[in-house]
Amino acid sequence: MKELKNRLAAFSNTTLGSALAIAFFFVMFILLQIPSTFALGGAINSVTPEGIKKFVIAYALCSVLTIYLFARFRWAPVSRDYIRTKPWAVMVWIVFLGIGSIVPSMVLQEMFEFDMPEQLGKLMTDMMRTPLGYAAIGILAPVAEEMVFRGAILRKLLAVVGEKWHWLAILFSAVLFGVAHGNIAQFVHAFLMGILLGWMYYRSRSVVPGIALHWVNNTIAYVIVNILPEGMEDMTLKQLAGGSTTHMVLYLVFSVFIFVPALLQVVDSLKRKPNDLNV
C-alpha cells in the first residue's frame, strides 16, 4: 500500500499527472455544484421566497462540501504559514483595492454591454437581500472558489509550467474560473478578477489574499444591493451619475486614485514568494 501511494504521488508530479489532476479538480467543482444548479433552475422558474431560500441553502451546502473535500484530501493544501507572517497591512490595502475596482469594473461591463440574464440577475439580487444569502455568496463562495481555482488548479498549473510561464498558468486558471460561472456577463468579470487573484496567489503562494479580495468584491455587491431602492440595483454608472458625463469621469478618476496606490502597495507587500505551495 505504501509503495502504491508513493507511485501515485510520483505520477501526480509528472506533466500528465498534473494535467489529469487539474481536469479532476475542475470537474469535481462542477459536480459539487449540481445540487445548487437544480435548486437554481427551480428558483428561476418561480422566483418565490421559498425557492430562493432552497437555492441559498443548497448553494451554501455545496460550498461547505467543496471546502471540506479539497481540504480533507489536500487537493488544496492548508497551512497557517501565511497567517503567521501577520499580513494585516496588506489585508487593509486589499480592501481598498476591492473598493477601487468597483467603478472600473462597471465601466468595462457597460462598454462591452454584457448583461446577466434578467431572471438570474433578479434571483441573485433577491438572494443578496438576506443574511443567509450573504453568508453563502459573501463568505463561503470566496473560500470555496479560491481553494479550488487558486489553491488546487493554479497550484498544479504553476508546478507544470514553471516560473518562466507563470502568466500562462494564471490566464488559464482565470479562463476556467470565468467558465465555471456559466454566463458571458459573469465570465468577463470573473476572468478579469481571476487574473488579479491568480497573480496574488502566485506572489504569496497562499489563498488568503485572494479570499480577502474575493470577500470584499462580493461584500460590496451585497452592500450595493441593500442600500439602493428596490428595482434600482441594476442601474448603469451613467444612471447613478444622474446622466452627467462629468460625474462619471469624476467617479472613475476617484476610483483610480484608490485602486492604483492600493495595487502598488499590494505589489510591494507580496514581493517575496515562499518556496512551498501551501494554502
Salt bridges, closest charged atoms under 4 A:
GLU3 OE2 - ARG7 NH2 2.88
ASP81 OD1 - ARG84 NH1 3.18
ASP126 OD2 - LYS122 NZ 2.99
GLU145 OE1 - HIS214 NE2 3.15
GLU146 OE2 - ARG150 NH2 2.67
GLU146 OE2 - HIS214 ND1 2.77
GLU163 OE2 - LYS273 NZ 3.97
GLU233 OE2 - ARG129 NH2 2.04
ASP268 OD1 - LYS271 NZ 3.21
